[in-house]
């Protein structure tokens, strides 16, 4: 199975239109074979306990003046409504105050309930993902290969797993790539790609035995 060179994921077309070509507020680089995960379950839980995260909405009334200001604040962009000219950001009370100090009037449109903290613990965190990939590689050394393909802007390792009947060779043959966890709060995607690994390695093992 031929390894992938790179996949580059950035914010969507709406963000590009909204920000009018200004620097993106968050960039996420994802390079992946079968799985790349830097799951946010445990880190997000710790963040919420220590510094509650809210969804803060900003109404943009003067794009030419305000968008460059927002783009330069390096905020965590959660979503855009181009028609309503609003931008939602994830942040703490400090982020709220920063927006106020910059001349905006942010409103809190979502506050994390206590149940959300517990719910995140059901998903794989980065350490658990890495350990699981180690286990796959140890159990199927001729089939599965764990690879570190870089780091995120937050300093987390981007893990990938190559699965092939000749895993240590680079062959010129068709390949299929599954991407997981390339958006920040989509913690379930790491679970899906892990399930895909399980399915593929079982299929390969059964095929080899038949």
GUBA-366420 format. One record per residue (C-alpha): residue number from 1; x, y, z. Coordinates in nm, 3 decimals. Example, Ala and Ser with C-alpha at 12.3 -4.5 7.8 and 13.67 -1.06 7.14 Angstrom:
// residues 2
<kese nr="1" xx="1.230" yy="-0.450" zz="0.780"/>
<kese nr="2" xx="1.367" yy="-0.106" zz="0.714"/>
//
This chain:
// residues 210
<kese nr="1" xx="0.000" yy="0.000" zz="0.000"/>
<kese nr="2" xx="0.154" yy="0.329" zz="-0.110"/>
<kese nr="3" xx="0.195" yy="0.584" zz="0.174"/>
<kese nr="4" xx="0.035" yy="0.924" zz="0.147"/>
<kese nr="5" xx="0.256" yy="1.228" zz="0.107"/>
<kese nr="6" xx="0.035" yy="1.490" zz="0.270"/>
<kese nr="7" xx="-0.316" yy="1.619" zz="0.316"/>
<kese nr="8" xx="-0.361" yy="1.985" zz="0.406"/>
<kese nr="9" xx="-0.681" yy="2.088" zz="0.581"/>
<kese nr="10" xx="-0.773" yy="2.450" zz="0.644"/>
<kese nr="11" xx="-1.085" yy="2.644" zz="0.726"/>
<kese nr="12" xx="-1.378" yy="2.628" zz="0.485"/>
<kese nr="13" xx="-1.486" yy="2.848" zz="0.198"/>
<kese nr="14" xx="-1.719" yy="3.052" zz="0.416"/>
<kese nr="15" xx="-1.430" yy="3.155" zz="0.637"/>
<kese nr="16" xx="-1.234" yy="3.265" zz="0.334"/>
<kese nr="17" xx="-1.522" yy="3.478" zz="0.211"/>
<kese nr="18" xx="-1.592" yy="3.619" zz="0.555"/>
<kese nr="19" xx="-1.237" yy="3.714" zz="0.637"/>
<kese nr="20" xx="-1.170" yy="3.841" zz="0.287"/>
<kese nr="21" xx="-0.828" yy="3.685" zz="0.246"/>
<kese nr="22" xx="-0.700" yy="3.779" zz="0.589"/>
<kese nr="23" xx="-0.474" yy="3.529" zz="0.774"/>
<kese nr="24" xx="-0.669" yy="3.234" zz="0.909"/>
<kese nr="25" xx="-0.725" yy="3.234" zz="1.284"/>
<kese nr="26" xx="-0.643" yy="2.869" zz="1.322"/>
<kese nr="27" xx="-0.457" yy="2.640" zz="1.087"/>
<kese nr="28" xx="-0.457" yy="2.267" zz="1.123"/>
<kese nr="29" xx="-0.213" yy="2.054" zz="0.930"/>
<kese nr="30" xx="-0.312" yy="1.692" zz="0.898"/>
<kese nr="31" xx="-0.090" yy="1.430" zz="0.743"/>
<kese nr="32" xx="-0.236" yy="1.084" zz="0.750"/>
<kese nr="33" xx="-0.228" yy="0.729" zz="0.624"/>
<kese nr="34" xx="-0.497" yy="0.526" zz="0.793"/>
<kese nr="35" xx="-0.520" yy="0.722" zz="1.116"/>
<kese nr="36" xx="-0.395" yy="1.052" zz="1.247"/>
<kese nr="37" xx="-0.520" yy="1.144" zz="1.590"/>
<kese nr="38" xx="-0.442" yy="1.405" zz="1.844"/>
<kese nr="39" xx="-0.773" yy="1.355" zz="2.029"/>
<kese nr="40" xx="-0.885" yy="1.627" zz="2.263"/>
<kese nr="41" xx="-1.080" yy="1.431" zz="2.523"/>
<kese nr="42" xx="-0.864" yy="1.452" zz="2.834"/>
<kese nr="43" xx="-0.693" yy="1.784" zz="2.753"/>
<kese nr="44" xx="-1.034" yy="1.944" zz="2.691"/>
<kese nr="45" xx="-1.160" yy="1.808" zz="3.020"/>
<kese nr="46" xx="-0.867" yy="1.958" zz="3.208"/>
<kese nr="47" xx="-0.915" yy="2.289" zz="3.027"/>
<kese nr="48" xx="-1.281" yy="2.309" zz="3.124"/>
<kese nr="49" xx="-1.213" yy="2.236" zz="3.488"/>
<kese nr="50" xx="-0.936" yy="2.492" zz="3.519"/>
<kese nr="51" xx="-1.061" yy="2.759" zz="3.278"/>
<kese nr="52" xx="-1.422" yy="2.722" zz="3.156"/>
<kese nr="53" xx="-1.464" yy="2.757" zz="2.780"/>
<kese nr="54" xx="-1.761" yy="2.941" zz="2.635"/>
<kese nr="55" xx="-1.884" yy="3.012" zz="2.285"/>
<kese nr="56" xx="-1.858" yy="3.385" zz="2.235"/>
<kese nr="57" xx="-2.037" yy="3.557" zz="1.947"/>
<kese nr="58" xx="-1.910" yy="3.875" zz="1.787"/>
<kese nr="59" xx="-2.123" yy="4.089" zz="1.555"/>
<kese nr="60" xx="-1.910" yy="4.237" zz="1.279"/>
<kese nr="61" xx="-2.044" yy="4.576" zz="1.177"/>
<kese nr="62" xx="-1.741" yy="4.711" zz="0.992"/>
<kese nr="63" xx="-1.557" yy="4.435" zz="0.806"/>
<kese nr="64" xx="-1.276" yy="4.651" zz="0.671"/>
<kese nr="65" xx="-1.182" yy="4.765" zz="1.020"/>
<kese nr="66" xx="-1.287" yy="4.479" zz="1.248"/>
<kese nr="67" xx="-1.186" yy="4.168" zz="1.055"/>
<kese nr="68" xx="-0.814" yy="4.252" zz="1.052"/>
<kese nr="69" xx="-0.838" yy="4.305" zz="1.428"/>
<kese nr="70" xx="-1.003" yy="3.967" zz="1.485"/>
<kese nr="71" xx="-0.760" yy="3.792" zz="1.251"/>
<kese nr="72" xx="-0.467" yy="3.931" zz="1.446"/>
<kese nr="73" xx="-0.596" yy="3.811" zz="1.783"/>
<kese nr="74" xx="-0.525" yy="3.440" zz="1.715"/>
<kese nr="75" xx="-0.863" yy="3.328" zz="1.846"/>
<kese nr="76" xx="-1.018" yy="2.982" zz="1.835"/>
<kese nr="77" xx="-1.277" yy="3.019" zz="1.559"/>
<kese nr="78" xx="-1.578" yy="2.790" zz="1.613"/>
<kese nr="79" xx="-1.809" yy="2.902" zz="1.334"/>
<kese nr="80" xx="-1.928" yy="3.178" zz="1.104"/>
<kese nr="81" xx="-2.261" yy="3.310" zz="0.985"/>
<kese nr="82" xx="-2.176" yy="3.509" zz="0.675"/>
<kese nr="83" xx="-2.531" yy="3.635" zz="0.620"/>
<kese nr="84" xx="-2.567" yy="3.755" zz="0.979"/>
<kese nr="85" xx="-2.207" yy="3.885" zz="0.987"/>
<kese nr="86" xx="-2.128" yy="3.705" zz="1.310"/>
<kese nr="87" xx="-1.828" yy="3.500" zz="1.421"/>
<kese nr="88" xx="-1.829" yy="3.254" zz="1.709"/>
<kese nr="89" xx="-1.517" yy="3.187" zz="1.913"/>
<kese nr="90" xx="-1.435" yy="2.939" zz="2.187"/>
<kese nr="91" xx="-1.272" yy="3.106" zz="2.482"/>
<kese nr="92" xx="-1.264" yy="3.179" zz="2.851"/>
<kese nr="93" xx="-1.351" yy="3.490" zz="3.044"/>
<kese nr="94" xx="-1.007" yy="3.621" zz="2.948"/>
<kese nr="95" xx="-1.102" yy="3.588" zz="2.580"/>
<kese nr="96" xx="-1.428" yy="3.769" zz="2.653"/>
<kese nr="97" xx="-1.236" yy="4.055" zz="2.810"/>
<kese nr="98" xx="-0.984" yy="4.066" zz="2.526"/>
<kese nr="99" xx="-1.268" yy="4.109" zz="2.279"/>
<kese nr="100" xx="-1.417" yy="4.384" zz="2.494"/>
<kese nr="101" xx="-1.081" yy="4.558" zz="2.514"/>
<kese nr="102" xx="-1.053" yy="4.539" zz="2.134"/>
<kese nr="103" xx="-1.378" yy="4.729" zz="2.097"/>
<kese nr="104" xx="-1.623" yy="4.444" zz="2.040"/>
<kese nr="105" xx="-1.937" yy="4.358" zz="2.232"/>
<kese nr="106" xx="-1.921" yy="3.978" zz="2.260"/>
<kese nr="107" xx="-2.213" yy="3.776" zz="2.388"/>
<kese nr="108" xx="-2.198" yy="3.435" zz="2.551"/>
<kese nr="109" xx="-2.416" yy="3.202" zz="2.342"/>
<kese nr="110" xx="-2.314" yy="2.872" zz="2.501"/>
<kese nr="111" xx="-2.193" yy="2.773" zz="2.846"/>
<kese nr="112" xx="-2.056" yy="2.421" zz="2.908"/>
<kese nr="113" xx="-2.286" yy="2.208" zz="3.124"/>
<kese nr="114" xx="-2.133" yy="1.978" zz="3.383"/>
<kese nr="115" xx="-2.243" yy="1.676" zz="3.177"/>
<kese nr="116" xx="-2.020" yy="1.784" zz="2.888"/>
<kese nr="117" xx="-1.709" yy="1.735" zz="3.101"/>
<kese nr="118" xx="-1.799" yy="1.376" zz="3.183"/>
<kese nr="119" xx="-1.903" yy="1.302" zz="2.824"/>
<kese nr="120" xx="-1.558" yy="1.387" zz="2.688"/>
<kese nr="121" xx="-1.398" yy="1.122" zz="2.908"/>
<kese nr="122" xx="-1.569" yy="0.853" zz="2.698"/>
<kese nr="123" xx="-1.344" yy="0.931" zz="2.400"/>
<kese nr="124" xx="-0.981" yy="0.846" zz="2.334"/>
<kese nr="125" xx="-0.726" yy="1.101" zz="2.446"/>
<kese nr="126" xx="-0.385" yy="1.146" zz="2.275"/>
<kese nr="127" xx="-0.205" yy="0.909" zz="2.511"/>
<kese nr="128" xx="-0.467" yy="0.638" zz="2.462"/>
<kese nr="129" xx="-0.451" yy="0.675" zz="2.085"/>
<kese nr="130" xx="-0.073" yy="0.641" zz="2.084"/>
<kese nr="131" xx="-0.089" yy="0.338" zz="2.313"/>
<kese nr="132" xx="-0.350" yy="0.173" zz="2.093"/>
<kese nr="133" xx="-0.138" yy="0.223" zz="1.782"/>
<kese nr="134" xx="0.162" yy="0.077" zz="1.966"/>
<kese nr="135" xx="-0.048" yy="-0.230" zz="2.048"/>
<kese nr="136" xx="-0.154" yy="-0.275" zz="1.686"/>
<kese nr="137" xx="0.204" yy="-0.251" zz="1.566"/>
<kese nr="138" xx="0.329" yy="-0.495" zz="1.830"/>
<kese nr="139" xx="0.058" yy="-0.749" zz="1.750"/>
<kese nr="140" xx="0.086" yy="-0.718" zz="1.371"/>
<kese nr="141" xx="0.441" yy="-0.603" zz="1.289"/>
<kese nr="142" xx="0.423" yy="-0.725" zz="0.929"/>
<kese nr="143" xx="0.091" yy="-0.554" zz="0.870"/>
<kese nr="144" xx="0.071" yy="-0.234" zz="1.076"/>
<kese nr="145" xx="0.326" yy="0.046" zz="1.113"/>
<kese nr="146" xx="0.289" yy="0.345" zz="1.345"/>
<kese nr="147" xx="0.432" yy="0.667" zz="1.205"/>
<kese nr="148" xx="0.486" yy="1.016" zz="1.347"/>
<kese nr="149" xx="0.421" yy="1.262" zz="1.067"/>
<kese nr="150" xx="0.470" yy="1.594" zz="1.241"/>
<kese nr="151" xx="0.324" yy="1.808" zz="1.515"/>
<kese nr="152" xx="0.018" yy="2.029" zz="1.543"/>
<kese nr="153" xx="0.028" yy="2.400" zz="1.616"/>
<kese nr="154" xx="-0.040" yy="2.298" zz="1.977"/>
<kese nr="155" xx="0.266" yy="2.073" zz="1.987"/>
<kese nr="156" xx="0.085" yy="1.737" zz="1.971"/>
<kese nr="157" xx="0.227" yy="1.457" zz="1.761"/>
<kese nr="158" xx="0.028" yy="1.371" zz="1.447"/>
<kese nr="159" xx="0.016" yy="0.991" zz="1.446"/>
<kese nr="160" xx="-0.058" yy="0.775" zz="1.146"/>
<kese nr="161" xx="-0.086" yy="0.404" zz="1.089"/>
<kese nr="162" xx="0.004" yy="0.240" zz="0.762"/>
<kese nr="163" xx="-0.158" yy="-0.097" zz="0.696"/>
<kese nr="164" xx="-0.029" yy="-0.308" zz="0.411"/>
<kese nr="165" xx="0.066" yy="-0.666" zz="0.333"/>
<kese nr="166" xx="0.417" yy="-0.530" zz="0.274"/>
<kese nr="167" xx="0.414" yy="-0.253" zz="0.529"/>
<kese nr="168" xx="0.784" yy="-0.160" zz="0.523"/>
<kese nr="169" xx="0.799" yy="-0.117" zz="0.146"/>
<kese nr="170" xx="0.687" yy="0.177" zz="-0.064"/>
<kese nr="171" xx="0.496" yy="0.025" zz="-0.353"/>
<kese nr="172" xx="0.335" yy="0.186" zz="-0.655"/>
<kese nr="173" xx="-0.017" yy="0.057" zz="-0.597"/>
<kese nr="174" xx="-0.360" yy="0.201" zz="-0.510"/>
<kese nr="175" xx="-0.409" yy="0.336" zz="-0.159"/>
<kese nr="176" xx="-0.703" yy="0.448" zz="0.054"/>
<kese nr="177" xx="-0.667" yy="0.716" zz="0.321"/>
<kese nr="178" xx="-0.890" yy="0.773" zz="0.620"/>
<kese nr="179" xx="-0.859" yy="1.101" zz="0.807"/>
<kese nr="180" xx="-0.960" yy="1.152" zz="1.169"/>
<kese nr="181" xx="-0.950" yy="1.439" zz="1.419"/>
<kese nr="182" xx="-0.856" yy="1.716" zz="1.177"/>
<kese nr="183" xx="-1.120" yy="1.945" zz="1.326"/>
<kese nr="184" xx="-1.072" yy="2.045" zz="1.686"/>
<kese nr="185" xx="-1.395" yy="1.945" zz="1.857"/>
<kese nr="186" xx="-1.487" yy="1.639" zz="1.652"/>
<kese nr="187" xx="-1.363" yy="1.389" zz="1.910"/>
<kese nr="188" xx="-1.570" yy="1.101" zz="1.770"/>
<kese nr="189" xx="-1.368" yy="1.084" zz="1.448"/>
<kese nr="190" xx="-1.069" yy="0.931" zz="1.627"/>
<kese nr="191" xx="-1.300" yy="0.651" zz="1.739"/>
<kese nr="192" xx="-1.414" yy="0.591" zz="1.380"/>
<kese nr="193" xx="-1.065" yy="0.572" zz="1.235"/>
<kese nr="194" xx="-0.960" yy="0.335" zz="1.513"/>
<kese nr="195" xx="-1.256" yy="0.113" zz="1.427"/>
<kese nr="196" xx="-1.146" yy="0.121" zz="1.063"/>
<kese nr="197" xx="-0.802" yy="-0.002" zz="1.165"/>
<kese nr="198" xx="-0.966" yy="-0.288" zz="1.354"/>
<kese nr="199" xx="-1.175" yy="-0.379" zz="1.053"/>
<kese nr="200" xx="-0.886" yy="-0.366" zz="0.804"/>
<kese nr="201" xx="-0.643" yy="-0.565" zz="1.017"/>
<kese nr="202" xx="-0.910" yy="-0.833" zz="1.078"/>
<kese nr="203" xx="-0.985" yy="-0.852" zz="0.707"/>
<kese nr="204" xx="-0.616" yy="-0.879" zz="0.619"/>
<kese nr="205" xx="-0.558" yy="-1.147" zz="0.882"/>
<kese nr="206" xx="-0.856" yy="-1.352" zz="0.765"/>
<kese nr="207" xx="-0.751" yy="-1.318" zz="0.403"/>
<kese nr="208" xx="-0.396" yy="-1.433" zz="0.485"/>
<kese nr="209" xx="-0.528" yy="-1.734" zz="0.673"/>
<kese nr="210" xx="-0.762" yy="-1.847" zz="0.396"/>
//
